[in-house]
């Protein structure tokens, strides 16, 4: 019987597919990101004081965006009360510094204390789902605000100051806060990157898509959710402590304001929820908008709300999510992708005897 040429469908079936995570583009992107982070570490040597302060603010925004996206975008736990951890981080730093701890170690120790506190909180909060979880977190933030107001050191809404920072001259304080904010942002960013590329990251995304289905195939739902919940609590607490270092004063009404979670929502929604690059882009965009329009007051806040609603309605994947969907480009891949090797497809036009190595891949 004469041999017929393989059809196009046969060629597709014969084409071996390979699962990829790293691509040349991704490797280049990671190298450029590391170089940029090293450049930012040296930036204060050439930038004036105003830009050092502004970049410190940007780093804090990026921390908040990364942490909220890790919890909501990858684990599906949408919180409208993460200002609780932001405010508690600053409060814990004030308390530790008042007890005699050096101010900058107190910032980190305060964030760690809040992370430890978030563990027992998680046993209650993570049993809630969807809207119940979101409302529960908001109630938690309101309760934390009230309890902090009862502390005589804080003096109610009058607040207090991190007086221990006055032992440093303004230049030293500015540079120390800048480098500490940069270090926390970089460390948390890479921590989230590594976590999402692990088995736990896969489990979190399965929980986000369908928690019951994930549990039915053996995913340990609560431990995975608790891990990302505690990490996000630590990150937001560190951001609150760093914000305290930039402003020195602590007023509960400011630090426990829902506007902080609104900022997180805006940055993640505009950048691209559920993507790694999106929150970074969203933080940079929010930083630029605040720099140019922040002085307009209420109009600025209304504008942020309108933009967030428009993105949720008409561009739900955000800027980077839409770009990634259209181009297939992933700069910092945390998942896998299936790619076809075109070379075997071309060879299928003239079939040859398979080698043992090819058979082993079949």
SEDO-370250 format. One line per 5 residues: their letters; for each residue y, x, z of N, C-alpha, C. Coordinates in pm, whole numbers. Layout:
<nodes>
a) Y,X,Z,Y,X,Z,Y,X,Z; ...
</nodes>
This chain:
<nodes>
xxxxx) -120,86,0,0,0,0,124,89,0; 224,61,-87,342,147,-92,424,135,36; 482,248,78,564,250,200,704,200,166; 753,105,245,886,50,221,986,119,312; 1110,124,264,1216,186,344,1246,100,465
xxxxx) 1275,161,577,1304,84,698,1432,2,683; 1431,-116,742,1550,-201,738,1652,-153,839; 1772,-216,834,1877,-179,929,1835,-212,1072; 1765,-327,1088,1718,-362,1223,1618,-260,1274; 1531,-210,1183,1436,-106,1224,1509,19,1269
xxxxx) 1617,54,1197,1694,174,1232,1755,159,1370; 1803,36,1399,1863,13,1530,1758,27,1640; 1637,-30,1612,1530,-20,1712,1484,123,1733; 1487,202,1627,1442,340,1637,1546,432,1700; 1671,385,1704,1777,469,1760,1759,482,1910
xxxxx) 1742,602,1961,1729,618,2107,1864,597,2175; 1860,523,2282,1982,500,2361,1978,590,2483; 2091,644,2517,2096,731,2634,2199,677,2733; 2163,686,2859,2252,644,2966,2342,761,3002; 2472,737,2994,2569,845,3018,2661,808,3133
xxxxx) 2704,910,3202,2810,893,3300,2923,991,3270; 2889,1114,3248,2990,1214,3214,3003,1224,3063; 3125,1228,3016,3155,1251,2876,3254,1366,2869; 3273,1426,2752,3375,1532,2741,3513,1484,2785; 3546,1359,2753,3676,1304,2794,3685,1296,2946
xxxxx) 3576,1252,3009,3577,1239,3155,3589,1376,3222; 3518,1475,3171,3525,1609,3230,3667,1665,3216; 3727,1644,3101,3864,1691,3081,3960,1619,3175; 3940,1489,3191,4027,1410,3279,4018,1457,3424; 3896,1484,3469,3879,1531,3607,3947,1666,3625
xxxxx) 3931,1756,3528,3995,1887,3536,4147,1875,3539; 4202,1785,3456,4347,1765,3453,4397,1703,3584; 4316,1613,3640,4355,1550,3767,4359,1652,3879; 4258,1739,3885,4258,1844,3987,4378,1936,3969; 4409,1971,3844,4525,2057,3817,4655,1987,3861
xxxxx) 4664,1855,3835,4783,1780,3875,4797,1776,4027; 4685,1761,4097,4690,1759,4243,4733,1894,4299; 4686,2002,4237,4731,2134,4280,4879,2152,4251; 4924,2099,4136,5065,2107,4103,5151,2031,4203; 5102,1913,4247,5176,1836,4346,5184,1910,4480
xxxxx) 5081,1987,4512,5084,2064,4636,5195,2168,4634; 5228,2219,4515,5332,2321,4502,5468,2261,4469; 5473,2132,4439,5596,2068,4393,5714,2082,4490; 5694,2074,4624,5810,2086,4714,5884,2219,4702; 5819,2319,4644,5886,2449,4629,5996,2444,4525
xxxxx) 5991,2343,4435,6091,2336,4329,6170,2205,4332; 6125,2105,4407,6192,1976,4410,6291,1969,4525; 6394,1884,4509,6489,1867,4618,6433,1771,4722; 6503,1757,4834,6454,1678,4947,6433,1532,4910; 6520,1476,4827,6508,1336,4789,6379,1308,4715
xxxxx) 6342,1397,4622,6219,1377,4546,6095,1398,4633; 6103,1488,4727,5990,1509,4819,5966,1381,4899; 6073,1319,4946,6060,1193,5021,6003,1082,4932; 6050,1073,4807,6003,968,4718,5855,986,4683; 5814,1108,4660,5674,1134,4629,5584,1104,4749
xxxxx) 5634,1131,4869,5558,1096,4989,5534,945,4993; 5637,869,4960,5623,724,4953,5520,683,4848; 5524,747,4733,5427,718,4627,5284,745,4674; 5263,854,4745,5129,887,4794,5079,777,4889; 5167,727,4974,5128,623,5068,5092,494,4993
xxxxx) 5170,460,4892,5138,343,4810,5002,361,4741; 4977,479,4690,4849,505,4622,4732,490,4718; 4748,535,4842,4643,519,4943,4614,371,4965; 4719,291,4983,4701,148,5006,4631,81,4888; 4674,116,4765,4613,55,4647,4466,93,4633
xxxxx) 4434,220,4655,4295,266,4644,4206,196,4747; 4256,181,4869,4175,122,4975,4153,-27,4952; 4259,-98,4913,4242,-242,4892,4152,-268,4771; 4166,-189,4666,4081,-206,4549,3935,-173,4580; 3911,-73,4663,3774,-40,4700,3707,-159,4769
xxxxx) 3783,-227,4855,3727,-339,4929,3716,-465,4843; 3824,-499,4772,3827,-624,4696,3770,-606,4555; 3808,-498,4487,3768,-479,4349,3624,-441,4331; 3568,-365,4426,3430,-319,4412,3333,-388,4506; 3381,-437,4620,3291,-507,4713,3315,-657,4715
xxxxx) 3421,-703,4647,3447,-846,4638,3502,-909,4765; 3552,-828,4860,3605,-880,4986,3758,-884,4978; 3812,-996,4935,3957,-1009,4915,4024,-1038,5049; 4109,-945,5092,4176,-956,5222,4325,-978,5202; 4381,-1070,5280,4527,-1086,5282,4580,-1048,5421
xxxxx) 4501,-968,5493,4542,-929,5627,4528,-781,5655; 4526,-698,5550,4509,-555,5574,4632,-488,5633; 4741,-565,5646,4856,-512,5720,4820,-492,5867; 4712,-555,5912,4667,-534,6050,4635,-388,6074; 4561,-325,5982,4524,-185,5998,4643,-93,5974
xxxxx) 4730,-131,5883,4852,-53,5858,4935,-45,5986; 4958,-160,6050,5037,-162,6172,4968,-96,6289; 4836,-118,6302,4762,-57,6413,4758,95,6400; 4754,147,6277,4755,292,6259,4882,354,6313; 4997,290,6282,5124,340,6333,5131,324,6485
xxxxx) 5086,210,6536,5089,186,6680,5003,286,6756; 4883,311,6705,4794,407,6772,4856,547,6775; 4924,585,6666,4990,717,6664,5100,725,6769; 5177,617,6783,5283,614,6885,5222,627,7023; 5113,555,7047,5050,557,7178,4992,696,7211
xxxxx) 4927,758,7116,4867,889,7139,4974,996,7158; 5081,988,7080,5190,1085,7097,5257,1067,7232; 5271,943,7277,5331,916,7407,5242,968,7521; 5110,976,7494,5016,1027,7594,5013,1179,7599; 5088,1243,7510,5098,1389,7513,5039,1462,7395
xxxxx) 4976,1391,7301,4919,1457,7184,5029,1499,7088; 5011,1613,7024,5106,1660,6924,5119,1555,6814; 5240,1529,6760,5261,1413,6672,5176,1410,6546; 5163,1522,6476,5087,1518,6351,4937,1500,6373; 4876,1568,6470,4737,1532,6502,4724,1387,6548
xxxxx) 4828,1335,6613,4824,1196,6659,4817,1099,6542; 4879,1134,6429,4873,1047,6312,4729,1031,6264; 4658,1143,6252,4519,1138,6207,4429,1076,6312; 4450,1112,6439,4367,1055,6546,4388,905,6557; 4511,859,6534,4537,716,6538,4461,642,6428
xxxxx) 4457,699,6308,4381,638,6198,4232,634,6230; 4180,741,6290,4039,745,6328,4009,641,6437; 4104,624,6530,4084,523,6636,4078,383,6577; 4163,356,6478,4162,225,6414,4032,205,6337; 3984,311,6271,3856,302,6200,3743,269,6297
xxxxx) 3745,331,6415,3644,301,6516,3655,156,6564; 3779,108,6579,3801,-30,6621,3753,-129,6513; 3764,-87,6388,3725,-178,6279,3574,-202,6274; 3496,-115,6338,3350,-134,6335,3309,-263,6407; 3350,-282,6534,3315,-412,6597,3382,-531,6528
xxxxx) 3503,-510,6475,3571,-619,6403,3488,-661,6282; 3427,-563,6216,3351,-592,6094,3232,-685,6121; 3175,-677,6241,3060,-761,6272,3098,-909,6272; 3224,-937,6296,3272,-1076,6292,3325,-1110,6153; 3413,-1026,6100,3482,-1059,5976,3387,-1065,5855
xxxxx) 3290,-975,5849,3207,-965,5730,3100,-1074,5722; 3094,-1158,5823,3006,-1274,5812,3078,-1389,5742; 3206,-1371,5719,3284,-1471,5646,3284,-1434,5498; 3298,-1534,5413,3296,-1510,5269,3416,-1577,5202; 3455,-1519,5087,3557,-1581,5004,3685,-1609,5078
xxxxx) 3732,-1734,5068,3857,-1772,5131,3853,-1761,5283; 3735,-1784,5341,3723,-1771,5487,3752,-1629,5531; 3702,-1530,5456,3728,-1391,5489,3877,-1360,5476; 3939,-1406,5369,4081,-1380,5347,4165,-1438,5460; 4138,-1563,5498,4214,-1627,5606,4183,-1560,5740
xxxxx) 4056,-1525,5761,4020,-1456,5885,4094,-1326,5903; 4110,-1251,5794,4184,-1125,5802,4333,-1150,5832; 4388,-1256,5775,4528,-1289,5803,4545,-1324,5951; 4451,-1401,6006,4456,-1436,6148,4443,-1310,6233; 4356,-1217,6193,4340,-1092,6266,4472,-1015,6269
xxxxx) 4542,-1010,6155,4670,-938,6149,4773,-1002,6242; 4778,-1136,6244,4872,-1205,6331,4839,-1180,6478; 4710,-1179,6512,4669,-1153,6649,4702,-1010,6691; 4678,-914,6603,4711,-774,6634,4860,-759,6657; 4939,-827,6576,5085,-822,6592,5126,-873,6730
xxxxx) 5071,-986,6771,5105,-1043,6901,5063,-952,7016; 4944,-894,7008,4895,-807,7115,4979,-680,7127; 5020,-622,7015,5104,-502,7019,5239,-534,7082; 5292,-653,7055,5419,-693,7115,5413,-700,7267; 5293,-722,7322,5279,-732,7467,5286,-596,7537
xxxxx) 5270,-488,7460,5274,-354,7518,5417,-322,7560; 5436,-288,7687,5572,-260,7736,5633,-136,7669; 5551,-44,7623,5604,73,7553,5675,32,7425; 5626,-72,7359,5681,-114,7230,5805,-199,7248; 5820,-266,7362,5937,-349,7392,5952,-465,7294
xxxxx) 5840,-530,7265,5846,-646,7177,5888,-607,7036; 5967,-696,6972,6011,-668,6837,6118,-560,6831; 6172,-521,6947,6270,-412,6949,6207,-283,6898; 6082,-261,6938,6011,-144,6890,6046,-17,6964; 5998,93,6911,6020,224,6971,6021,329,6861
xxxxx) 6022,455,6898,6027,564,6800,5920,667,6833; 5881,741,6732,5791,854,6753,5878,974,6786; 5925,975,6911,6025,1071,6953,5974,1214,6940; 5843,1234,6956,5788,1369,6951,5817,1439,6818; 5842,1362,6710,5873,1424,6582,6007,1498,6583
xxxxx) 6090,1466,6681,6221,1531,6688,6211,1679,6722; 6094,1724,6765,6080,1866,6797,6078,1952,6670; 6058,1888,6553,6059,1960,6425,6194,1941,6358; 6241,2046,6291,6363,2030,6213,6333,1942,6092; 6435,1876,6034,6411,1781,5924,6333,1840,5807
xxxxx) 6362,1965,5770,6294,2027,5657,6145,2044,5683; 6111,2094,5801,5970,2114,5836,5898,1980,5844; 5963,1879,5902,5901,1747,5914,5877,1686,5775; 5974,1704,5687,5959,1648,5551,5842,1711,5478; 5833,1843,5483,5725,1912,5411,5589,1884,5473
xxxxx) 5582,1880,5604,5453,1854,5671,5404,1714,5638; 5495,1617,5643,5456,1480,5610,5412,1469,5465; 5483,1536,5374,5448,1535,5231,5307,1590,5210; 5280,1707,5264,5149,1768,5242,5038,1689,5310; 5067,1628,5424,4966,1548,5492,4936,1422,5410
xxxxx) 5039,1357,5357,5019,1237,5275,4941,1272,5148; 4975,1384,5086,4903,1427,4966,4757,1456,4999; 4731,1524,5108,4594,1558,5146,4512,1433,5173; 4571,1336,5242,4498,1212,5272,4470,1136,5143; 4570,1126,5054,4550,1056,4927,4439,1121,4845
xxxxx) 4443,1253,4833,4343,1324,4753,4204,1309,4816; 4195,1327,4947,4065,1318,5013,4005,1178,5000; 4086,1075,5023,4036,938,5012,4003,903,4867; 4085,951,4774,4059,923,4633,3926,979,4588; 3896,1103,4623,3769,1163,4583,3653,1103,4663
xxxxx) 3680,1064,4787,3576,1000,4867,3532,868,4803; 3629,788,4761,3597,662,4694,3525,689,4562; 3568,790,4489,3506,825,4361,3358,860,4380; 3330,946,4477,3192,986,4504,3110,868,4556; 3170,787,4643,3099,673,4699,3060,573,4591
xxxxx) 3152,545,4499,3124,447,4395,3020,497,4295; 3004,628,4284,2904,684,4194,2767,697,4261; 2759,660,4386,2632,670,4460,2557,537,4456; 2441,536,4516,2362,413,4526,2438,305,4603; 2516,348,4703,2597,252,4779,2700,185,4689
xxxxx) 2760,263,4598,2856,205,4506,2793,100,4417; 2672,127,4369,2601,29,4287,2572,-97,4370; 2532,-76,4496,2504,-189,4585,2629,-273,4607; 2743,-208,4627,2867,-281,4650,2904,-368,4530; 2886,-315,4410,2919,-393,4291,2821,-508,4271
xxxxx) 2696,-488,4311,2599,-598,4306,2638,-707,4406; 2685,-667,4523,2730,-764,4624,2851,-841,4572; 2942,-771,4507,3060,-836,4451,3021,-942,4348; 2924,-911,4263,2886,-1003,4157,2808,-1122,4210; 2716,-1100,4303,2638,-1210,4362,2571,-1158,4488
xxxxx) 2628,-1192,4601,2579,-1139,4728,2437,-1182,4758; 2407,-1309,4732,2272,-1358,4759,2168,-1292,4668; 2203,-1277,4542,2110,-1213,4449,2088,-1067,4488; 2196,-999,4531,2182,-860,4573,2089,-849,4693; 2104,-940,4788,2016,-938,4906,1871,-965,4867
xxxxx) 1850,-1050,4767,1714,-1086,4728,1637,-971,4664; 1710,-872,4611,1642,-757,4549,1643,-634,4641; 1677,-655,4768,1663,-548,4865,1789,-475,4903; 1904,-518,4853,2030,-453,4891,2063,-487,5036; 2095,-386,5114,2135,-408,5254,2283,-446,5255
xxxxx) 2308,-574,5251,2442,-626,5224,2541,-588,5334; 2511,-622,5458,2609,-600,5565,2640,-453,5588; 2540,-362,5592,2576,-220,5610,2665,-167,5497; 2638,-208,5372,2720,-162,5260,2862,-215,5272; 2877,-342,5304,3010,-401,5321,3083,-338,5439
xxxxx) 3008,-310,5545,3071,-251,5663,3124,-111,5633; 3051,-34,5555,3095,101,5522,3228,99,5448; 3241,14,5347,3365,10,5270,3477,-55,5351; 3443,-147,5440,3543,-211,5526,3605,-108,5621; 3520,-27,5683,3569,75,5776,3649,181,5702
xxxxx) 3604,220,5584,3679,319,5506,3816,265,5468; 3823,139,5426,3953,83,5390,4043,69,5512; 3984,38,5627,4063,29,5751,4122,165,5786; 4040,270,5775,4089,405,5803,4203,442,5708; 4185,414,5577,4288,451,5481,4418,378,5505
xxxxx) 4411,248,5531,4534,172,5557,4599,215,5687; 4518,248,5788,4574,297,5914,4642,432,5895; 4581,520,5815,4644,650,5786,4775,629,5712; 4778,532,5619,4902,503,5546,5010,454,5642; 4972,368,5738,5070,322,5836,5122,434,5924
xxxxx) 5034,524,5965,5077,637,6047,5169,729,5968; 5138,751,5841,5224,836,5757,5359,770,5733; 5359,638,5717,5487,568,5700,5572,585,5826; 5508,582,5942,5578,607,6068,5641,745,6068; 5569,844,6015,5623,981,6012,5745,991,5921
xxxxx) 5753,906,5818,5868,912,5728,5988,838,5786; 5962,733,5865,6073,651,5915,6104,675,6062; 6007,733,6137,6018,767,6280,6014,643,6369; 6082,537,6331,6087,418,6416,5968,326,6391; 5926,255,6497,5816,159,6487,5862,24,6537
xxxxx) 5868,-74,6447,5899,-212,6482,5782,-300,6435; 5715,-368,6527,5597,-445,6489,5621,-543,6374; 5736,-610,6374,5763,-707,6269,5758,-645,6130; 5799,-519,6119,5797,-449,5991,5658,-403,5954; 5588,-344,6048,5457,-283,6017,5345,-385,6002
xxxxx) 5359,-501,6067,5256,-603,6055,5297,-713,5956; 5397,-685,5875,5443,-783,5777,5341,-800,5665; 5325,-924,5617,5232,-953,5509,5277,-889,5378; 5402,-840,5373,5449,-778,5250,5365,-656,5213; 5305,-589,5312,5223,-471,5280,5099,-510,5201
xxxxx) 5034,-620,5241,4921,-666,5162,4966,-719,5027; 5085,-781,5023,5140,-826,4894,5161,-707,4801; 5208,-595,4855,5223,-475,4773,5088,-427,4720; 4988,-428,4808,4853,-385,4766,4802,-474,4653; 4818,-605,4672,4775,-700,4569,4845,-673,4437
xxxxx) 4975,-654,4443,5052,-632,4320,5004,-507,4248; 4990,-397,4320,4951,-271,4257,4814,-281,4192; 4720,-346,4262,4583,-354,4211,4573,-452,4095; 4639,-568,4107,4633,-667,4000,4697,-615,3872; 4813,-552,3885,4883,-503,3766,4809,-384,3706
xxxxx) 4759,-295,3789,4689,-178,3737,4552,-210,3680; 4479,-296,3748,4345,-332,3702,4246,-334,3816; 4218,-452,3870,4125,-464,3982,3984,-431,3936; 3910,-362,4019,3773,-326,3985,3762,-207,3892; 3872,-135,3871,3868,-10,3796,3917,102,3887
xxxxx) 3872,223,3860,3915,333,3947,4057,377,3911; 4088,383,3783,4219,432,3739,4330,330,3763; 4295,200,3761,4394,94,3768,4487,100,3888; 4436,109,4011,4525,114,4127,4622,232,4125; 4579,346,4070,4668,462,4060,4784,430,3967
xxxxx) 4753,368,3853,4857,328,3758,4946,222,3821; 4885,125,3891,4962,20,3956,5056,75,4062; 5010,174,4140,5095,235,4242,5214,306,4178; 5189,378,4068,5298,448,4000,5399,348,3943; 5349,238,3886,5438,137,3830,5519,69,3939
xxxxx) 5454,34,4050,5525,-29,4161,5631,66,4217; 5597,193,4227,5691,294,4276,5814,299,4185; 5792,296,4054,5904,302,3960,5991,177,3971; 5927,60,3982,6003,-66,3994,6085,-65,4122; 6024,-23,4232,6096,-19,4359,6213,79,4354
xxxxx) 6193,193,4288,6299,293,4279,6422,238,4208; 6399,162,4100,6511,116,4019,6564,-21,4060; 6479,-106,4120,6522,-243,4149,6510,-281,4295; 6463,-190,4381,6442,-223,4521,6567,-266,4594; 6685,-218,4548,6810,-249,4616,6857,-392,4592
xxxxx) 6791,-464,4502,6835,-601,4471,6788,-703,4574; 6709,-660,4670,6670,-746,4782,6574,-857,4745; 6614,-982,4773,6526,-1097,4754,6487,-1112,4606; 6580,-1084,4516,6550,-1096,4373,6434,-1004,4335; 6433,-886,4394,6326,-790,4367,6191,-843,4412
xxxxx) 6186,-904,4530,6060,-957,4582,6013,-1077,4499; 6106,-1162,4458,6069,-1275,4372,6013,-1225,4240; 6078,-1123,4185,6032,-1066,4059,5891,-1011,4070; 5859,-943,4181,5724,-893,4202,5622,-1006,4204; 5656,-1115,4273,5566,-1228,4280,5542,-1291,4144
xxxxx) 5647,-1307,4067,5634,-1367,3934,5547,-1279,3845; 5572,-1148,3847,5494,-1056,3764,5346,-1060,3803; 5317,-1062,3933,5179,-1066,3980,5109,-1193,3932; 5178,-1308,3939,5119,-1434,3894,5093,-1431,3744; 5188,-1377,3667,5172,-1370,3522,5052,-1281,3484
xxxxx) 5038,-1170,3555,4923,-1083,3527,4792,-1154,3562; 4790,-1225,3676,4668,-1295,3715,4629,-1402,3613; 4729,-1466,3550,4702,-1573,3455,4668,-1521,3316; 4745,-1425,3268,4735,-1386,3128,4676,-1247,3104; 4670,-1164,3207,4611,-1031,3192,4530,-1000,3318
xxxxx) 4425,-1079,3344,4354,-1067,3472,4287,-932,3493; 4260,-859,3387,4199,-727,3401,4301,-619,3430; 4430,-653,3427,4533,-553,3452,4555,-462,3333; 4651,-373,3348,4687,-284,3237,4571,-194,3197; 4514,-124,3295,4407,-31,3260,4278,-106,3223
xxxxx) 4251,-216,3290,4132,-292,3256,4136,-343,3113; 4252,-391,3069,4266,-438,2932,4255,-322,2833; 4318,-210,2867,4311,-93,2780,4168,-41,2768; 4097,-37,2878,3959,11,2878,3868,-80,2798; 3891,-211,2809,3809,-305,2734,3831,-291,2583
xxxxx) 3956,-266,2543,3987,-257,2400,3943,-125,2339; 3951,-17,2417,3924,116,2362,3791,174,2405; 3734,124,2516,3611,182,2568,3631,317,2636; 3758,356,2657,3788,486,2716,3780,479,2867; 3705,571,2927,3697,584,3072,3732,727,3110
xxxxx) 3843,743,3180,3885,877,3219,3809,926,3342; 3789,836,3437,3720,873,3561,3606,773,3583; 3495,791,3513,3387,691,3518,3315,690,3652; 3299,571,3706,3221,556,3829,3091,483,3803; 3074,431,3682,2950,363,3647,2879,434,3534
xxxxx) 2784,367,3474,2708,422,3362,2743,346,3235; 2719,408,3122,2734,340,2995,2618,376,2905; 2586,285,2813,2474,302,2722,2530,341,2586; 2495,461,2537,2542,509,2408,2424,540,2317; 2446,518,2189,2342,547,2090,2369,682,2027
xxxxx) 2263,755,2003,2273,882,1934,2262,855,1784; 2368,878,1705,2364,843,1563,2271,929,1481; 2241,1052,1526,2159,1144,1446,2019,1090,1419; 1947,1037,1519,1814,982,1491,1819,864,1395; 1930,785,1400,1942,672,1309,1946,720,1165
xxxxx) 2014,831,1141,2020,885,1005,1883,936,963; 1808,995,1058,1677,1047,1024,1580,934,990; 1608,812,1046,1517,702,1022,1518,656,877; 1622,697,798,1622,662,658,1508,732,583; 1460,843,632,1348,915,571,1249,949,682
xxxxx) 1161,857,715,1072,876,832,986,999,817; 975,1067,929,889,1185,934,794,1168,1051; 695,1255,1057,599,1247,1167,668,1284,1298; 643,1205,1400,704,1231,1530,644,1355,1592; 729,1427,1662,684,1544,1736,643,1499,1876
xxxxx) 564,1580,1946,527,1544,2084,647,1518,2173; 758,1595,2152,876,1577,2235,937,1440,2211; 944,1399,2082,1000,1268,2053,911,1158,2111; 782,1176,2103,692,1074,2162,713,1062,2312; 744,1174,2374,762,1170,2521,886,1092,2559
xx) 982,1081,2464,1103,1005,2495,1090,859,2458; 988,826,2385,979,687,2335,952,590,2449
</nodes>
